[in-house]
Amino acid sequence: MQRLDTRKLALASMLAGLSCVFEIIPGPPFDIPFPLYNRVSWDLTGMPMMLSLLFTGPIGALYTCLIGCSFIFLRGNLYGGIFKIIAELATILAFAAIRKGFIPKSISAVVSRVLVMTAANYWLLPIFYSMPEATVVGILPALAIMNGTQALINIIPAQIVYSRLGDWWRLRLQKTEPIEQVPLKT
């Protein structure tokens, strides 16, 4: 099991806060309506979650995801929050599951998000929004395109930031020395 030390927890918390800010601020540039189906939008909420995965690992990314998506629930959008958590977890967990190579990780994350969200949309849209099955099936291709592009919006900028700062971050963690324990005089 991966350990989440204090620095990683602090970074995951800051990235969760950034994810919340991206979720709270409506409209462009943080929230862009998807042209093929205007009830969904592209957003930047998942990018800090991917950064958390790259810098802190899967545990930190799960923490960032849960905190970042919690604001959707706090706004009263229960169904939207459920869809967002499912989508982001499908992306994060698939990216983390592949060990080597940015391209294979990205492909698995995109495919995972599209497949998981297609299934979730097929089963949950009729339950949550009372949509007829024929309507749901008709919008599934547009939603699949949206989920695939959203995964790339999350992954590519996060990888660029990580490629620029990742070595610096690892060096900072290696230089950190544990605090010496001082014996107490009694």
N, C-alpha and C positions, 0 to 999 in steps of 0.2 A: 504494500500500500504506500502511496506517495505521501510524503509529509508536506504540510503547508506551513513553512516558517513565518515569522512575523513580517519580514519584508514582502514575501509573496502574498500574504494575507492583506497587507496594506495596499499593495499594487492592485490585487483583485478587487478590493473595496473601492479604490479610486476609479477603476475601470467600470465597476458597477454603477457608481455615481454618474459617470459620463454617459453610460447607457441609459440611465434614467432621464438625464437631461435631454438626450436625443429622443426619448419617448414622449416627454412632456411637451416639448416645443412643437406646435403643429405647423404644417405647411413647409414649403421649400425653404431652405435646402435640406432640411432634416427629414421631410416626409413628402415624397413626390407621388402623386396618383399614377397608378398603372394604367396605361392607355387602353389595353384590351378589356379590362374589367375594372371599372372605377370604384368598386367597393373595397379594393385592396390597394396598398401603396408600397413603394420601395422606401426603406428607411435606413438609417445608419445605426440603429440600435444593436445590431448583431456584430458590428465591427469591434467594439470594445470587448465583446465576449470572445471573439477570435484572438484578439491581442492577449487576453487573459489566458487563453489556452496555450498560446505560443510562449508566453513569458512565465507562467506559473504552473502550467500543466492542467490535466483534466479536472482535478478537484477544485482548483481556483476558477476554472472556466464554468463549472457547474454552479459554484457560489455566485459568480458574476451574473450568470444567466438567470438564476432564481431572483436575485435582487433586481436586476435590470427589468425583468418581466413583471415584477410585482407591482410596478406603477400602473400597468394596464389594468390590473385588478382593482387597484385603489381608485381609479377613475370610474369604476363601475362597469367595465367591459369584460365580464366574466368569460364569455365565449371567445372574444378576441385574444384574451390572455392565454386561454387554453391552446388555441391555435399557434400563438407566438411561441410558447414554451415548447410545444411539440416540434415546431419547425427549427428552432434554434438548437434544441438538444439533438435532433437528427443530424444537423450540420456538424456540431461540435464533436459528438461521439464518433461519427464516421471519420472525421478528420484525425481524431486522436487514435483511432483503432489501427490505422496504417502506420507502419514504423518508418519507412524511408521514402524520401522524394516528395517534393512539393506538388508535382503534377499528379501522381497517383493519389495523394491525399486529397487534393482538390477535386479530382474526378469522383472519388468515393463520397466526398461530402456533398457534392452537387447531386449525384445520383441518389444518395440516401435521402436528402431533403425532398427531392421531387417524388420519389416513390412513397416515402412515409406520408408526405402531405397530400398526395393524390388519394391514398387510402383514407387518411383522416378526413379529407374534404368529402369523399364519397360517403363515408359513414356518419360523419357528424353534422354536416350542413343540413340534411333533412331533419335531424333531431333538434338541433339548436335553432334553426331558422325556418322550419317547416317548409323547406323547398321541395318541390316535386323531384323525383329521381331523374326524370328526363332533363330538367333544368340543370341539375347538378352535373350530369354527364356532359351536357353541352358546354359548361364553363370549365370543366376539368383541364382541357388543353391550355386555355389561357392561364389558369392558376398554376399549371406545371411550368409554363414559360416564366411566369412571375417568380416562382420559387427557385428555379434554376438561376435566373439572373440575380435574385436577391442573395443567394449563396455566394455568387461571384463578387457581388458588391461587398459582402462581409469579408471574404477571404483575401482578395487581391490587395486592397489597401493595408490590411493587417500584416500580410506577408512583407510588403514593402517597408513598413515601419519596423517590423521585426528584423529584417535583413540589415537595416541601418543601425539599430540599437541593440540587437541581441547579443553581440559579442561584448559590448560595453556592460550590459546587464550581468552577463555571466562572470565577467572579471570583477565586478563590484561584489557579487555574492562570494566569490572565492577569496577575496581580500578580507572579508568580514571574519573577525576572530571572536570566539565566544568570550563573554564576560567572565573574568576570573572570579572564582568564589573566594571571598575573604573570610577567614575564620573569625567567628565572633568571640570576643573576650568576655568571659563571665566571671 
